[in-house]
């Protein structure tokens, strides 16, 4: 299995390759690209199978946009995805897809990940925003995730499974890609005056924020805990996708990103404090020492301001002629404005 070639494109994945990857007699395979406008760091496909025990699987390969591949490579995002399924998936308290085959070239970051197809589960469109009932369930399960890995993230960093938020790669790369995204967003859409005011100072503030978000106590952060990566089964249980930004850092990082970017502004404004307290209670109930939670609101505010990086940097690999991709960046920016105003984030700069 280790000698199975990493495909350079979906066209390289035929029945014989899939048979070797799955260890099943696959006689035919057909691919359909999915998730356009949802994720930009990878190209994602549903592969319908003939023969074997599975009707279909999901295949992830590097993104089709060169800008997205560059960012994903230097931030070791494809390596993190494969390593998650190899070493961390079995420890997750949140249900994740079964990983059937993964491989990555550590030099080039060319990768493939074949996993369980969860397409039958309920999806929430991030552009519409998550309702409060779903958000509460997502926050409960996020607390369980953070508690599971509380103060246990050092070994995964040492193995290269995740990347610490204080890793030198972030201050080395983010200023350049942020500047490129900032120019693209400003040229493509009307930028709210609140964003225009905080954006220019964000790069200088970012390194110190990452240092604070990397302090002890920490956990394994998912790194991209947002509506498009969260599915629900018929009982309301969460299934979590996309592990390319797993890291070691403050647990507040995931919560702030989720609340500020996956909820409509009015929902976040009404329920933000209650969701934070609900998550905090979940941590303590799961065994996190109360003494470890004293500064999590301060880190929440740091993370909320840092999260401007997501729509700005992601825009580099987005096609703004695609209605959904344009709307996603626009909505994330609008939600960021709400967070800046309500949480007084400009005071942090």
HELIX and SHEET records of a PDB file:
HELIX    1   1 UNK A   10  UNK A   12  5                                   3    
HELIX    2   2 UNK A   15  UNK A   22  1                                   8    
HELIX    3   3 UNK A   66  UNK A   74  1                                   9    
HELIX    4   4 UNK A   77  UNK A   83  1                                   7    
HELIX    5   5 UNK A   84  UNK A   88  3                                   5    
HELIX    6   6 UNK A   89  UNK A   91  5                                   3    
HELIX    7   7 UNK A  132  UNK A  148  1                                  17    
HELIX    8   8 UNK A  154  UNK A  159  1                                   6    
HELIX    9   9 UNK A  168  UNK A  188  1                                  21    
HELIX   10  10 UNK A  193  UNK A  213  1                                  21    
HELIX   11  11 UNK A  227  UNK A  229  5                                   3    
HELIX   12  12 UNK A  252  UNK A  262  1                                  11    
HELIX   13  13 UNK A  265  UNK A  285  1                                  21    
HELIX   14  14 UNK A  290  UNK A  293  5                                   4    
HELIX   15  15 UNK A  296  UNK A  306  1                                  11    
HELIX   16  16 UNK A  308  UNK A  314  1                                   7    
HELIX   17  17 UNK A  315  UNK A  317  5                                   3    
HELIX   18  18 UNK A  323  UNK A  343  1                                  21    
HELIX   19  19 UNK A  345  UNK A  348  5                                   4    
SHEET    1   A 5 UNK A  26  UNK A  34  0                                        
SHEET    2   A 5 UNK A  42  UNK A  51 -1                                        
SHEET    3   A 5 UNK A  56  UNK A  62 -1                                        
SHEET    4   A 5 UNK A 111  UNK A 116 -1                                        
SHEET    5   A 5 UNK A  99  UNK A 104 -1                                        
SHEET    1   B 4 UNK A  95  UNK A  96  0                                        
SHEET    2   B 4 UNK A 238  UNK A 240  1                                        
SHEET    3   B 4 UNK A 230  UNK A 232 -1                                        
SHEET    4   B 4 UNK A 122  UNK A 123 -1                                        
SHEET    1   C 3 UNK A 163  UNK A 164  0                                        
SHEET    2   C 3 UNK A 247  UNK A 249  1                                        
SHEET    3   C 3 UNK A 219  UNK A 221 -1                                        
END                                                                             
